[in-house]
Amino acid sequence: MIIEAKKIGTKIEPKHEIILQCKSCGMEVDAAEYTSGTCTDCGAPWDEIRHVAIHVTSVPMSGQTM
């Protein structure tokens, strides 16, 4: 799941990606598995392993020029 960058008040929440994996077999959890709570790869109820990737960019300071 990718969440696009957005401005909240005076702060910027960066673009980030969340990847869920089954703790039993390590395979990525899809939407159907997420709602059912059962991994279709190994058949076990999946315990969540969550990976978050942050996409970082530079933001020029307000009023500054290069």
N, CA, C and O of each residue as an XYZ file, in Angstrom:
264
protein
N       0.850     -1.155      0.000
C       0.000      0.000      0.000
C       0.907      1.231      0.000
O       1.808      1.340      0.831
N       0.666      2.161     -0.938
C       1.451      3.384     -1.030
C       0.574      4.555     -0.610
O      -0.535      4.728     -1.117
N       1.080      5.356      0.320
C       0.384      6.547      0.770
C       1.165      7.748      0.242
O       2.342      7.922      0.556
N       0.498      8.571     -0.561
C       1.152      9.726     -1.174
C       1.450     10.801     -0.131
O       0.806     10.862      0.917
N       2.432     11.643     -0.434
C       2.802     12.746      0.454
C       1.653     13.733      0.572
O       0.906     13.952     -0.381
N       1.520     14.325      1.754
C       0.487     15.341      1.942
C       0.923     16.310      3.023
O       1.721     15.974      3.898
N       0.393     17.500      2.950
C       0.697     18.534      3.928
C      -0.403     18.549      4.970
O      -1.583     18.631      4.629
N      -0.028     18.471      6.238
C      -0.974     18.508      7.346
C      -0.588     19.692      8.219
O       0.379     19.632      8.979
N      -1.355     20.769      8.100
C      -1.012     21.993      8.832
C       0.298     22.548      8.310
O       0.425     22.856      7.125
N       1.275     22.675      9.205
C       2.592     23.172      8.802
C       3.587     22.052      8.556
O       4.747     22.320      8.243
N       3.162     20.808      8.690
C       4.053     19.658      8.531
C       3.743     18.909      7.248
O       2.618     18.944      6.748
N       4.749     18.235      6.723
C       4.585     17.416      5.527
C       4.745     15.951      5.912
O       5.768     15.556      6.472
N       3.724     15.148      5.606
C       3.825     13.701      5.804
C       4.387     13.133      4.501
O       3.749     13.255      3.455
N       5.576     12.511      4.547
C       6.208     12.053      3.305
C       5.483     10.862      2.680
O       4.746     10.139      3.351
N       5.707     10.681      1.399
C       5.185      9.502      0.702
C       5.817      8.274      1.358
O       7.023      8.246      1.600
N       5.001      7.267      1.643
C       5.545      6.050      2.246
C       4.766      4.833      1.768
O       3.621      4.933      1.327
N       5.416      3.696      1.870
C       4.844      2.423      1.420
C       4.851      1.460      2.591
O       5.854      1.326      3.291
N       3.717      0.785      2.802
C       3.599     -0.202      3.879
C       3.431     -1.574      3.249
O       2.556     -1.778      2.408
N       4.278     -2.519      3.662
C       4.211     -3.894      3.165
C       3.965     -4.803      4.363
O       4.715     -4.775      5.339
N       2.902     -5.615      4.280
C       2.576     -6.571      5.339
C       2.989     -7.963      4.901
O       2.757     -8.358      3.758
N       3.606     -8.712      5.822
C       4.015    -10.087      5.543
C       3.457    -11.017      6.607
O       3.238    -10.621      7.751
N       3.231    -12.266      6.204
C       2.811    -13.316      7.133
C       4.027    -13.700      7.982
O       5.104    -13.961      7.448
N       3.850    -13.733      9.293
C       4.950    -14.076     10.191
C       5.337    -15.551     10.065
O       6.487    -15.911     10.318
N       4.392    -16.403      9.678
C       4.659    -17.837      9.580
C       5.518    -18.204      8.371
O       6.479    -18.963      8.496
N       5.163    -17.655      7.181
C       5.875    -18.067      5.964
C       6.656    -16.944      5.290
O       7.467    -17.209      4.402
N       6.425    -15.688      5.698
C       7.162    -14.564      5.135
C       6.632    -14.030      3.823
O       7.224    -13.113      3.254
N       5.525    -14.578      3.322
C       4.961    -14.098      2.066
C       4.163    -12.812      2.310
O       3.636    -12.594      3.401
N       4.081    -11.959      1.271
C       3.344    -10.708      1.378
C       1.844    -10.985      1.499
O       1.306    -11.855      0.814
N       1.185    -10.238      2.373
C      -0.253    -10.401      2.620
C      -1.019     -9.499      1.654
O      -0.730     -8.308      1.549
N      -2.002    -10.074      0.945
C      -2.813     -9.264      0.032
C      -4.109     -8.840      0.735
O      -4.332     -9.184      1.896
N      -4.951     -8.101      0.031
C      -6.173     -7.546      0.627
C      -7.124     -8.637      1.128
O      -7.722     -8.490      2.194
N      -7.271     -9.736      0.365
C      -8.177    -10.819      0.774
C      -7.673    -11.497      2.049
O      -8.459    -11.807      2.945
N      -6.376    -11.722      2.125
C      -5.794    -12.341      3.324
C      -5.911    -11.398      4.517
O      -6.147    -11.833      5.644
N      -5.745    -10.104      4.258
C      -5.837     -9.114      5.326
C      -7.213     -9.144      5.978
O      -7.321     -9.112      7.203
N      -8.267     -9.205      5.165
C      -9.623     -9.210      5.722
C      -9.991    -10.550      6.348
O     -10.719    -10.587      7.339
N      -9.490    -11.666      5.776
C      -9.847    -12.989      6.313
C      -9.019    -13.353      7.539
O      -9.484    -14.098      8.402
N      -7.779    -12.827      7.623
C      -6.901    -13.157      8.747
C      -6.154    -14.460      8.565
O      -5.424    -14.884      9.462
N      -6.324    -15.116      7.399
C      -5.655    -16.385      7.123
C      -4.772    -16.253      5.893
O      -5.207    -15.731      4.866
N      -3.538    -16.721      5.994
C      -2.607    -16.677      4.870
C      -2.969    -17.779      3.878
O      -3.088    -18.943      4.262
N      -3.145    -17.422      2.604
C      -3.484    -18.424      1.600
C      -2.255    -19.217      1.159
O      -2.404    -20.269      0.536
N      -1.052    -18.747      1.464
C       0.170    -19.464      1.094
C       0.464    -20.622      2.037
O       0.826    -21.709      1.589
N       0.309    -20.397      3.357
C       0.645    -21.461      4.310
C      -0.562    -21.959      5.107
O      -0.462    -22.972      5.800
N      -1.706    -21.261      5.019
C      -2.916    -21.690      5.709
C      -2.992    -21.294      7.168
O      -3.993    -21.570      7.829
N      -1.960    -20.658      7.682
C      -1.937    -20.270      9.095
C      -2.563    -18.890      9.268
O      -2.553    -18.073      8.347
N      -3.111    -18.638     10.465
C      -3.528    -17.259     10.744
C      -2.261    -16.397     10.744
O      -1.286    -16.722     11.422
N      -2.278    -15.313      9.994
C      -1.045    -14.553      9.879
C      -0.916    -13.519     10.986
O      -1.839    -12.763     11.287
N       0.262    -13.523     11.571
C       0.650    -12.459     12.499
C       1.437    -11.466     11.673
O       2.269    -11.855     10.854
N       1.185    -10.213     11.879
C       1.702     -9.161     11.019
C       3.190     -8.876     11.225
O       3.657     -8.695     12.350
N       3.914     -8.840     10.117
C       5.244     -8.247     10.060
C       5.072     -7.057      9.138
O       4.637     -7.216      7.997
N       5.404     -5.873      9.612
C       5.161     -4.645      8.846
C       6.490     -3.997      8.484
O       7.353     -3.778      9.334
N       6.628     -3.700      7.196
C       7.786     -2.978      6.688
C       7.291     -1.646      6.156
O       6.283     -1.587      5.453
N       8.002     -0.573      6.492
C       7.619      0.755      6.020
C       8.811      1.361      5.291
O       9.912      1.436      5.837
N       8.581      1.794      4.047
C       9.606      2.471      3.264
C       9.191      3.932      3.128
O       8.082      4.236      2.688
N      10.092      4.829      3.511
C       9.822      6.266      3.433
C      10.510      6.814      2.185
O      11.699      6.576      1.973
N       9.768      7.543      1.364
C      10.319      8.188      0.170
C      10.678      9.620      0.572
O       9.799     10.419      0.894
N      11.972      9.936      0.551
C      12.436     11.235      1.027
C      12.831     12.119     -0.148
O      13.535     11.691     -1.062
N      12.364     13.352     -0.102
C      12.774     14.362     -1.078
C      13.152     15.617     -0.308
O      12.799     15.764      0.862
N      13.859     16.508     -0.955
C      14.203     17.761     -0.289
C      13.116     18.782     -0.578
O      12.533     18.804     -1.662
N      12.857     19.617      0.397
C      11.882     20.685      0.261
C      12.638     21.994      0.455
O      13.221     22.209      1.518
N      12.644     22.885     -0.556
C      13.375     24.142     -0.382
C      12.787     24.982      0.737
O      11.573     25.004      0.940
N      13.662     25.675      1.463
C      13.203     26.523      2.552
C      12.420     27.694      1.972
O      12.791     28.227      0.926
N      11.381     28.086      2.615
C      10.519     29.163      2.148
C      11.290     30.479      2.068
O      11.986     30.866      3.006
N      11.149     31.162      0.920
C      11.779     32.466      0.745
C      13.237     32.414      0.355
O      13.845     33.470      0.180
N      13.825     31.257      0.212
C      15.239     31.127     -0.138
C      15.376     30.813     -1.615
O      14.557     30.088     -2.180
N      16.384     31.344     -2.226
C      16.701     31.025     -3.607
C      18.126     30.508     -3.682
O      18.932     30.753     -2.785
N      18.426     29.807     -4.735
C      19.786     29.276     -4.889
C      20.532     30.059     -5.912
O      21.696     29.768     -6.185
